Amino acid sequence: MEQDTQLQLFRNLGNGAWTILKDSKYGDGISFGIYCALGDPGRRSKFLADPGWDLRVTAGAPGFSQGGGETTYHRDWSDDGVEPLVLQREFHGAREDYVEIQQEFRLFHNLAVDRQTGNLIKPHDDGTEEVAVKFDGKQVLVRTRLIKQYMAARQMDLHLYIDSVVYGSNGDAMPEEWVIETDDTRLELHTPKRVPFDKPFSRLLGKKILPPGPIETSGVWPFEAPEEYPEFIIGEDEHGRPVRFTCDPDQLADYFGKNSEAPHYLTPVHFRKEVLQKYYDRPELYSVSDGGVRCAALWSCRIDNDHADRVIVFLGDLGRDLPASERDYWRGFMITPDAKISETNFRRSFLGQFTDPKSVDLIFKRRYDDVNKAWSNLYGWPLFRTPEGPDKHLFSRLRLPLNDSQAEFESSIRVLTQLLVDALNEKQIDSLLSNKEPNERGISKLGRVFAQEEHLREIDVTVLRSLQEVRSKVTAHRKGSDYEKVLDKNFGDRRGREAIETLMQDLLDWLSEVLESLPDSDRPS
C-alpha cells in the first residue's frame, strides 16, 4: 500500500521538459488519476482549503442553468475561477471517447494536429517543428515550457490534482495518515477505519498549484526573447587571423553615414557550398533558386549561389532575413573570404541589372522549362511530364553536386535521368509515330519522332542514351570494373562534380538545340 511512487511523481510535475496533465491507471492493486485545470491566483486559499478536485474530468461543455425564474446560457461550466485545460469527450459507447486540449491554448501557440499520431505540433518561424502535446494511451503530456508561457500570458495558475488508491492484502499494516499543507500544496493520505471485503487500502488525495511567471516570460509579441546576432567572418587581419563582426543590421554602416566606423551592410560573408544541403534535402519545405533560399512563406534570404565552390551572403542580410536558428546553422559553414562576389550578383545588387546566371545548373532549370513550354505550344502537350507523388519536388533537387562525394554524384545522375528520361511523355510521343516498334522505350521513340519531324531532324538522342547508361551502372548494387569503364567512356578522367558539370552542360546544349529547332512562334517569350 505504499504511495511513495505516486507521491514522488506528483511532486515532480512541472519540473521537467514534459508535464503530465492527465493520466489514469486501474488494476494491479491501484486506482490512480492525475488531472489539471487553470485557476485564478486570487482564489488560491479557497482552492487549497480541501484536497478534493475542483472540477470533473468531463467539465467544460456549454449549457444552461436555471435560477430565480431565469434561464442562462453558459459558454462553459468553469466553476468559481477554475477553467478546464484538458477536456474528456465521452460518447457513452456510441463512438470512441477521446481527449481534447483547450482551444485557446491551441490557438495561442498556433498548434497543428499530426494526422498520423494525433499529437499537437508547434511550428516555429524558422520552419522547424516540435511536439507540443503528446497523447500516449491514457496519458496527456504537455511541453512544460509551452504551458508556462501560456500561464504567464494569462496570469493564471496551473492546478494539478492527484487521486491515488493503493490496495494491499489482508493483514498488511496500515500506513500512518498524514496531511501536507503549504502555500501551494494540499495533500492528504487516508486509510479507512473499516476495510470492506478484508482488503485494506490507502488513498492519496490532493492538489498543488504552479504559479505563472511574469507576463514578460510569455514568449509572444511584445514579449519575445531579445534577438541575438552572432558574429561572422568578414576577412583576415595582418596576422592571418579571422576578423568577425556582428550581423545586427542596426550596427552596420550604410550609404547614408550610419555607423561609419563599422563594416558595411553589404559586406560579403562566404560559406561552403554544403550549407545548402539542408535545403535541397527537404524540398517540401525549402526551395533554393537562382539568387535565393526560401522556407515556405516563413522566411527568405538573398544569396549569391553562382559560384562553383561557395555561397556568399551579405552580412546585413544574414541578420535581417535569417531566423536566429538559421544563423547558427550557417555559422558552421563559414570560410575566410578569398574571392569576389559573382558578376551575376554584382550586376544585380549594385548595378540594378537583370542578369542571367552563369552556373550551368541554374541555366539548365530555365532551359528545361523553356523547352517544355515551347513543345506544349507546338504539340499541345509537354515533352517532359511533371513529376508527381513522391517525385513532385524532383525539379527542386536538381543541382550541381555540393562536393565530390559519391553520394552527391549518384544523386545528380538519378535526378537528371528522372527528369530527362523517365519523365519523357511516352504516351503522347506515341501519338506522333505512324508505326509501333515492339519493346521500344522512350529514348528510341523520341529519336524516331526527331527523325520524322523536319524541324527536329538534325537532333539526335545520344546524350540521353549516355545518361541512361550511366544511371544503369550507378543504380547497380555492386559496382565493378564495368562501372569504371562506363564512367571512362562517358566522362573520360573526370569524376564527381566535374563529371556532372560536363554532363549537365552537354544536356543543356541538347535542350538548347531542341529549343532553337522549334518554330519561333512556339518559343516562350
C-alpha positions as CSV (number, residue, x, y, z in Angstrom):
1,M,0.0,0.0,0.0
2,E,3.0,2.3,-0.4
3,Q,2.2,5.6,-2.2
4,D,5.8,6.7,-2.5
5,T,6.0,6.3,-6.3
6,Q,2.8,8.2,-6.9
7,L,3.7,10.9,-4.4
8,Q,7.2,11.4,-6.0
9,L,5.7,11.6,-9.5
10,F,3.2,14.2,-8.4
11,R,5.8,16.3,-6.6
12,N,8.0,16.4,-9.7
13,L,5.2,17.6,-12.1
14,G,6.2,20.8,-13.7
15,N,9.9,20.4,-13.2
16,G,11.0,18.5,-16.3
17,A,10.7,19.0,-20.1
18,W,7.2,17.4,-20.0
19,T,4.3,17.8,-17.6
20,I,1.6,15.2,-17.2
21,L,-1.8,16.9,-17.5
22,K,-4.0,13.8,-17.4
23,D,-3.3,10.2,-16.6
24,S,-5.1,7.2,-15.2
25,K,-4.5,3.6,-14.3
26,Y,-6.8,0.9,-13.0
27,G,-5.9,-2.6,-12.0
28,D,-2.9,-4.4,-10.4
29,G,-3.8,-3.1,-7.0
30,I,-4.1,0.5,-7.9
31,S,-6.7,3.1,-8.9
32,F,-4.8,6.2,-10.0
33,G,-5.6,9.5,-11.7
34,I,-4.0,12.8,-12.4
35,Y,-5.8,15.8,-13.8
36,C,-5.3,19.6,-14.2
37,A,-7.1,22.9,-14.5
38,L,-6.3,26.6,-14.8
39,G,-7.1,28.7,-11.8
40,D,-7.5,32.3,-10.7
41,P,-4.4,33.2,-8.5
42,G,-6.7,35.4,-6.3
43,R,-8.5,32.3,-5.1
44,R,-5.6,30.1,-4.1
45,S,-6.6,29.9,-0.4
46,K,-10.0,28.7,-1.3
47,F,-8.7,26.1,-3.7
48,L,-6.3,24.8,-1.1
49,A,-8.9,24.7,1.7
50,D,-9.5,21.0,1.0
51,P,-7.7,18.3,-1.0
52,G,-10.7,17.5,-3.3
53,W,-10.7,18.2,-7.0
54,D,-12.3,21.4,-8.2
55,L,-13.9,20.0,-11.3
56,R,-14.9,16.8,-13.1
57,V,-12.8,15.4,-16.0
58,T,-15.8,15.9,-18.3
59,A,-16.2,19.6,-17.3
60,G,-16.0,22.3,-19.9
61,A,-19.1,21.8,-22.1
62,P,-21.5,24.7,-22.7
63,G,-25.1,24.5,-21.4
64,F,-27.9,26.2,-19.5
65,S,-28.7,27.0,-15.8
66,Q,-31.9,28.0,-14.2
67,G,-32.5,30.0,-11.1
68,G,-34.8,32.7,-9.9
69,G,-37.1,32.0,-12.7
70,E,-34.4,32.8,-15.3
71,T,-32.6,30.5,-17.8
72,T,-29.0,31.4,-18.5
73,Y,-26.6,30.1,-21.2
74,H,-23.0,29.4,-20.2
75,R,-20.2,29.1,-22.7
76,D,-18.6,26.5,-20.4
77,W,-19.1,25.3,-16.9
78,S,-16.0,26.7,-15.3
79,D,-16.6,26.7,-11.6
80,D,-15.6,29.6,-9.4
81,G,-12.4,30.6,-11.1
82,V,-11.4,27.1,-12.3
83,E,-11.1,26.5,-16.0
84,P,-10.7,23.2,-17.8
85,L,-7.5,22.7,-19.8
86,V,-7.9,19.1,-20.8
87,L,-11.4,18.0,-21.9
88,Q,-12.5,14.4,-21.8
89,R,-15.0,13.8,-24.6
90,E,-17.4,11.0,-23.9
91,F,-20.0,9.3,-26.2
92,H,-21.2,6.5,-24.0
93,G,-20.3,3.7,-26.3
94,A,-21.8,5.3,-29.4
95,R,-18.2,6.1,-30.6
96,E,-14.8,6.0,-29.1
97,D,-14.1,8.6,-26.3
98,Y,-11.1,10.9,-26.8
99,V,-9.3,13.9,-25.2
100,E,-9.0,17.5,-26.4
101,I,-6.9,20.4,-25.3
102,Q,-8.5,23.7,-24.6
103,Q,-8.9,25.7,-27.9
104,E,-7.4,28.9,-26.5
105,F,-4.1,27.1,-25.7
106,R,-4.0,25.6,-29.2
107,L,-4.6,28.9,-30.8
108,F,-2.2,30.8,-28.5
109,H,0.6,28.5,-29.7
110,N,-0.9,28.0,-33.2
111,L,-0.7,24.2,-32.8
112,A,-1.3,21.9,-35.7
113,V,-2.5,18.3,-35.5
114,D,-0.2,15.5,-36.6
115,R,-2.7,13.4,-38.6
116,Q,-0.7,10.2,-38.0
117,T,-0.2,10.3,-34.2
118,G,-2.9,12.8,-33.1
119,N,-0.2,14.8,-31.2
120,L,-0.2,18.6,-31.4
121,I,2.7,20.1,-33.2
122,K,4.2,23.6,-32.6
123,P,5.5,25.1,-35.8
124,H,8.3,27.7,-35.5
125,D,9.0,30.7,-37.6
126,D,12.2,29.1,-38.9
127,G,10.3,26.2,-40.4
128,T,11.2,23.7,-37.7
129,E,8.6,21.9,-35.5
130,E,8.4,20.3,-32.1
131,V,5.8,18.1,-30.4
132,A,3.8,20.3,-28.0
133,V,1.2,17.9,-26.6
134,K,1.5,14.1,-26.6
135,F,-1.4,11.7,-26.3
136,D,0.1,8.5,-25.1
137,G,-2.6,6.0,-24.2
138,K,-4.4,7.4,-21.3
139,Q,-1.7,9.9,-20.6
140,V,-1.6,13.5,-21.8
141,L,1.7,15.3,-21.6
142,V,2.5,19.0,-22.5
143,R,5.8,20.6,-23.2
144,T,6.4,22.4,-19.9
145,R,7.9,25.5,-21.5
146,L,4.8,26.0,-23.6
147,I,2.3,25.6,-20.8
148,K,4.3,28.0,-18.6
149,Q,4.3,30.6,-21.4
150,Y,0.5,30.3,-21.7
151,M,0.1,30.6,-17.9
152,A,2.3,33.7,-18.0
153,A,0.3,35.3,-20.8
154,R,-3.0,34.7,-19.0
155,Q,-1.6,35.2,-15.5
156,M,-3.3,32.0,-14.3
157,D,-2.2,29.2,-12.1
158,L,-1.9,25.6,-13.2
159,H,-3.7,23.3,-10.8
160,L,-2.5,19.7,-10.7
161,Y,-4.6,17.1,-9.0
162,I,-4.0,13.5,-7.8
163,D,-6.2,10.8,-6.6
164,S,-4.4,7.5,-5.9
165,V,-5.9,4.4,-4.2
166,V,-3.5,1.6,-3.5
167,Y,-4.8,-1.8,-2.3
168,G,-3.0,-4.2,-0.1
169,S,-3.6,-7.7,1.1
170,N,-5.4,-9.0,4.2
171,G,-3.1,-8.5,7.2
172,D,-1.0,-5.7,5.6
173,A,0.0,-3.0,8.1
174,M,-1.9,0.2,7.5
175,P,0.2,3.3,6.8
176,E,0.1,6.3,9.1
177,E,-2.3,9.1,7.9
178,W,-0.8,12.5,7.2
179,V,-1.6,15.9,5.8
180,I,0.7,18.3,3.9
181,E,-0.3,21.9,3.8
182,T,1.9,24.6,2.2
183,D,1.3,27.8,0.3
184,D,0.9,25.9,-3.0
185,T,0.1,22.3,-1.9
186,R,-2.6,20.4,-0.1
187,L,-2.1,16.6,0.1
188,E,-3.7,14.1,2.4
189,L,-3.2,10.3,2.9
190,H,-6.1,8.5,4.5
191,T,-6.7,4.9,5.5
192,P,-10.2,3.6,6.2
193,K,-11.2,2.6,9.8
194,R,-13.2,-0.2,8.4
195,V,-11.9,-2.2,5.5
196,P,-14.6,-3.7,3.1
197,F,-14.0,-7.3,1.9
198,D,-10.9,-7.6,4.1
199,K,-9.0,-5.6,1.5
200,P,-7.0,-2.7,3.1
201,F,-6.2,0.4,1.1
202,S,-4.8,3.9,1.4
203,R,-5.9,7.0,-0.5
204,L,-3.7,9.8,-1.6
205,L,-5.8,12.9,-2.5
206,G,-4.7,16.4,-3.2
207,K,-3.6,19.2,-5.4
208,K,-0.8,21.6,-6.0
209,I,-0.5,24.9,-7.7
210,L,2.1,26.0,-10.2
211,P,2.0,29.9,-10.3
212,P,2.6,31.8,-13.5
213,G,5.8,33.6,-14.3
214,P,5.8,37.3,-15.1
215,I,3.9,38.2,-18.2
216,E,7.2,39.1,-19.9
217,T,8.0,35.3,-20.0
218,S,5.1,34.5,-22.2
219,G,7.4,34.5,-25.3
220,V,5.0,36.1,-27.7
221,W,4.8,39.7,-29.0
222,P,5.6,42.1,-27.4
223,F,7.4,39.8,-25.1
224,E,9.7,37.8,-27.4
225,A,13.2,37.0,-26.3
226,P,15.7,39.6,-27.4
227,E,17.1,38.9,-30.8
228,E,20.7,37.5,-30.8
229,Y,23.0,38.4,-33.7
230,P,26.1,36.3,-33.8
231,E,29.4,37.3,-35.5
232,F,30.5,36.1,-38.9
233,I,33.9,36.0,-40.5
234,I,34.3,39.0,-42.8
235,G,38.1,38.9,-43.5
236,E,41.6,38.4,-42.0
237,D,43.9,40.7,-40.1
238,E,47.5,41.3,-40.8
239,H,48.4,38.1,-39.0
240,G,46.1,35.9,-41.0
241,R,43.6,35.6,-38.1
242,P,39.9,35.7,-39.0
243,V,38.1,39.0,-38.4
244,R,34.5,38.7,-37.2
245,F,31.7,41.2,-36.8
246,T,28.0,41.1,-35.7
247,C,25.3,40.7,-38.4
248,D,23.0,43.0,-36.5
249,P,21.8,45.4,-39.2
250,D,21.4,48.3,-36.7
251,Q,25.2,48.1,-36.0
252,L,26.3,48.1,-39.6
253,A,27.3,51.0,-41.9
254,D,25.2,52.1,-44.8
255,Y,25.5,54.7,-47.7
256,F,23.9,57.5,-45.6
257,G,26.5,57.8,-42.8
258,K,25.2,55.4,-40.3
259,N,27.8,53.6,-38.1
260,S,30.6,54.9,-40.3
261,E,33.3,53.1,-38.4
262,A,31.6,49.7,-38.7
263,P,31.7,47.2,-41.7
264,H,29.1,47.9,-44.4
265,Y,25.7,46.2,-44.5
266,L,26.8,44.8,-47.9
267,T,30.0,43.1,-46.6
268,P,30.2,39.7,-48.3
269,V,30.3,36.6,-46.0
270,H,31.5,33.3,-47.5
271,F,30.2,29.8,-46.8
272,R,31.0,26.4,-48.1
273,K,28.6,25.2,-50.8
274,E,27.4,22.4,-48.5
275,V,25.4,24.9,-46.4
276,L,22.6,24.4,-49.0
277,Q,22.4,20.6,-48.4
278,K,19.8,21.0,-45.7
279,Y,17.5,23.0,-48.0
280,Y,17.9,20.7,-51.0
281,D,17.2,17.6,-48.9
282,R,13.8,19.0,-47.8
283,P,12.2,20.4,-51.0
284,E,8.7,20.1,-49.5
285,L,9.7,22.9,-47.1
286,Y,12.7,24.8,-48.6
287,S,13.5,26.0,-52.1
288,V,16.8,27.1,-53.5
289,S,16.6,29.2,-56.6
290,D,18.8,31.4,-58.6
291,G,19.9,34.0,-56.1
292,G,17.8,32.9,-53.1
293,V,16.8,30.4,-50.5
294,R,13.3,30.3,-49.0
295,C,11.4,28.4,-46.3
296,A,7.8,28.2,-47.4
297,A,6.3,31.7,-46.7
298,L,8.2,32.0,-43.4
299,W,11.5,33.5,-44.5
300,S,13.7,34.1,-47.5
301,C,17.2,35.3,-47.9
302,R,19.1,36.6,-51.0
303,I,22.2,34.6,-51.7
304,D,25.0,34.5,-54.3
305,N,25.0,30.9,-55.5
306,D,26.5,31.5,-58.9
307,H,29.9,30.1,-57.7
308,A,31.3,26.6,-58.1
309,D,32.6,26.2,-54.5
310,R,30.8,28.7,-52.2
311,V,27.8,30.6,-51.3
312,I,28.0,34.3,-50.5
313,V,25.6,36.4,-48.4
314,F,25.7,40.0,-47.4
315,L,26.4,40.4,-43.7
316,G,23.3,42.6,-43.1
317,D,21.0,40.1,-44.9
318,L,22.2,37.4,-42.5
319,G,20.9,39.4,-39.6
320,R,17.8,40.8,-41.3
321,D,16.5,37.8,-43.3
322,L,17.6,34.6,-41.5
323,P,15.9,33.4,-38.3
324,A,18.2,33.1,-35.3
325,S,18.4,29.3,-35.5
326,E,19.4,29.5,-39.2
327,R,22.2,32.0,-38.4
328,D,23.6,29.4,-36.0
329,Y,23.4,26.8,-38.7
330,W,25.1,28.9,-41.3
331,R,28.0,29.7,-38.9
332,G,29.1,26.1,-39.1
333,F,29.9,26.6,-42.8
334,M,31.9,29.9,-42.7
335,I,35.1,30.2,-44.7
336,T,37.5,33.1,-45.0
337,P,36.6,35.4,-47.9
338,D,39.2,34.8,-50.6
339,A,37.1,35.5,-53.8
340,K,34.9,38.2,-55.1
341,I,31.1,38.1,-55.4
342,S,30.0,36.7,-58.7
343,E,29.5,39.0,-61.7
344,T,25.8,38.0,-61.7
345,N,25.4,39.2,-58.1
346,F,27.4,42.3,-58.7
347,R,25.2,43.3,-61.6
348,R,22.0,42.6,-59.8
349,S,22.9,44.1,-56.4
350,F,25.0,47.1,-57.4
351,L,24.0,47.9,-61.0
352,G,20.4,47.0,-60.7
353,Q,20.6,44.9,-63.9
354,F,18.5,41.9,-64.9
355,T,21.3,39.3,-65.4
356,D,21.2,35.6,-66.2
357,P,23.3,33.3,-64.0
358,K,26.4,31.6,-65.3
359,S,26.3,28.4,-63.3
360,V,25.2,25.5,-65.6
361,D,22.6,24.1,-63.1
362,L,20.8,27.4,-62.8
363,I,20.7,27.9,-66.5
364,F,19.7,24.3,-67.0
365,K,16.5,24.7,-65.0
366,R,15.4,27.7,-67.1
367,R,16.1,25.9,-70.4
368,Y,14.3,22.8,-69.3
369,D,11.2,24.9,-68.6
370,D,11.5,26.8,-71.8
371,V,11.7,23.6,-73.9
372,N,8.6,22.2,-72.2
373,K,6.6,25.4,-72.8
374,A,7.7,25.6,-76.4
375,W,6.9,22.0,-77.1
376,S,3.5,22.4,-75.5
377,N,2.8,25.4,-77.6
378,L,3.6,23.4,-80.8
379,Y,2.1,20.0,-79.9
380,G,-0.4,20.7,-77.2
381,W,1.4,18.6,-74.5
382,P,4.8,18.9,-72.7
383,L,7.8,16.9,-73.8
384,F,8.6,16.1,-70.1
385,R,5.8,15.1,-67.7
386,T,5.6,17.0,-64.4
387,P,6.8,14.7,-61.6
388,E,4.0,13.7,-59.2
389,G,3.6,11.9,-55.9
390,P,6.9,11.2,-54.1
391,D,8.8,12.8,-57.0
392,K,6.9,16.1,-57.1
393,H,9.8,18.0,-55.7
394,L,12.3,16.4,-58.0
395,F,12.9,19.6,-60.0
396,S,13.8,21.4,-56.9
397,R,16.6,18.9,-56.1
398,L,18.3,19.4,-59.5
399,R,21.7,21.0,-58.8
400,L,25.4,20.5,-59.3
401,P,27.0,18.3,-56.6
402,L,27.8,20.3,-53.5
403,N,31.0,18.3,-53.1
404,D,32.9,15.4,-54.8
405,S,31.3,12.7,-52.7
406,Q,30.0,9.5,-54.4
407,A,26.6,10.1,-52.8
408,E,26.3,13.6,-54.4
409,F,27.5,12.2,-57.8
410,E,24.9,9.4,-57.8
411,S,22.1,11.6,-56.6
412,S,22.8,14.0,-59.5
413,I,22.7,11.2,-62.0
414,R,19.4,9.9,-60.7
415,V,17.7,13.3,-60.7
416,L,18.9,14.1,-64.2
417,T,17.7,10.7,-65.5
418,Q,14.3,11.0,-63.8
419,L,13.8,14.5,-65.3
420,L,15.0,13.8,-68.8
421,V,14.4,10.1,-69.4
422,D,11.8,8.7,-67.0
423,A,9.7,11.9,-67.5
424,L,9.5,11.6,-71.3
425,N,5.9,11.9,-72.2
426,E,5.8,8.5,-73.9
427,K,2.0,8.2,-74.3
428,Q,1.9,11.5,-76.3
429,I,5.1,10.7,-78.1
430,D,3.5,7.5,-79.4
431,S,0.7,9.6,-80.9
432,L,3.3,11.2,-83.3
433,L,4.6,7.9,-84.5
434,S,2.9,6.3,-87.5
435,N,4.0,2.8,-86.5
436,K,4.9,1.0,-83.3
437,E,8.1,-1.0,-82.6
438,P,7.9,-3.9,-80.1
439,N,9.5,-3.3,-76.7
440,E,10.6,0.2,-77.8
441,R,11.4,2.6,-74.9
442,G,11.1,6.3,-74.5
443,I,14.5,7.4,-75.8
444,S,14.1,5.4,-79.0
445,K,10.6,6.7,-79.5
446,L,11.8,10.3,-79.2
447,G,14.7,9.6,-81.6
448,R,12.2,8.4,-84.2
449,V,10.0,11.5,-83.6
450,F,13.0,13.7,-84.2
451,A,13.8,11.8,-87.4
452,Q,10.3,12.2,-88.9
453,E,9.8,15.9,-87.8
454,E,11.5,18.1,-90.3
455,H,12.5,20.9,-87.9
456,L,14.0,18.3,-85.5
457,R,15.7,16.0,-87.9
458,E,19.2,17.2,-87.2
459,I,18.9,16.4,-83.4
460,D,19.9,13.0,-82.0
461,V,19.4,11.5,-78.6
462,T,22.9,10.2,-78.0
463,V,23.3,12.3,-74.8
464,L,20.2,10.8,-73.3
465,R,21.4,7.3,-74.1
466,S,24.7,8.2,-72.3
467,L,22.8,9.4,-69.3
468,Q,20.7,6.3,-69.2
469,E,23.8,4.1,-69.5
470,V,25.5,5.8,-66.6
471,R,22.3,5.6,-64.5
472,S,22.0,1.8,-65.1
473,K,25.5,1.4,-63.6
474,V,25.0,3.9,-60.8
475,T,21.9,2.1,-59.5
476,A,23.6,-1.3,-59.5
477,H,24.1,-2.8,-56.1
478,R,27.7,-3.8,-56.9
479,K,30.0,-1.6,-59.0
480,G,32.8,-3.5,-60.6
481,S,35.1,-2.9,-63.5
482,D,32.2,-2.3,-65.8
483,Y,31.1,0.7,-63.8
484,E,34.5,2.4,-64.2
485,K,34.5,1.5,-67.9
486,V,31.1,3.3,-68.3
487,L,32.4,6.3,-66.5
488,D,35.6,6.4,-68.6
489,K,33.5,6.1,-71.8
490,N,31.2,9.0,-70.8
491,F,33.4,11.3,-68.7
492,G,37.0,10.4,-69.6
493,D,39.1,11.0,-66.5
494,R,36.6,13.4,-64.9
495,R,34.7,12.4,-61.8
496,G,32.5,13.8,-59.1
497,R,31.3,17.4,-59.5
498,E,33.4,18.0,-62.7
499,A,31.8,15.0,-64.4
500,I,28.3,16.1,-63.5
501,E,29.1,19.6,-64.7
502,T,30.3,18.3,-68.0
503,L,27.2,16.1,-68.4
504,M,24.9,18.8,-67.4
505,Q,26.5,21.2,-70.0
506,D,26.0,18.5,-72.7
507,L,22.4,18.1,-71.7
508,L,21.9,21.9,-71.6
509,D,23.3,22.2,-75.1
510,W,20.9,19.4,-76.2
511,L,18.0,21.3,-74.7
512,S,19.1,24.5,-76.3
513,E,19.3,22.7,-79.7
514,V,15.8,21.4,-79.3
515,L,14.5,24.8,-78.3
516,E,16.2,26.5,-81.3
517,S,14.8,23.9,-83.7
518,L,11.2,24.7,-82.7
519,P,9.4,27.4,-84.7
520,D,10.0,30.9,-83.3
521,S,6.3,31.4,-82.6
522,D,6.3,28.4,-80.3
523,R,9.2,29.5,-78.1
524,P,8.3,31.1,-74.7
525,S,8.8,34.8,-74.5
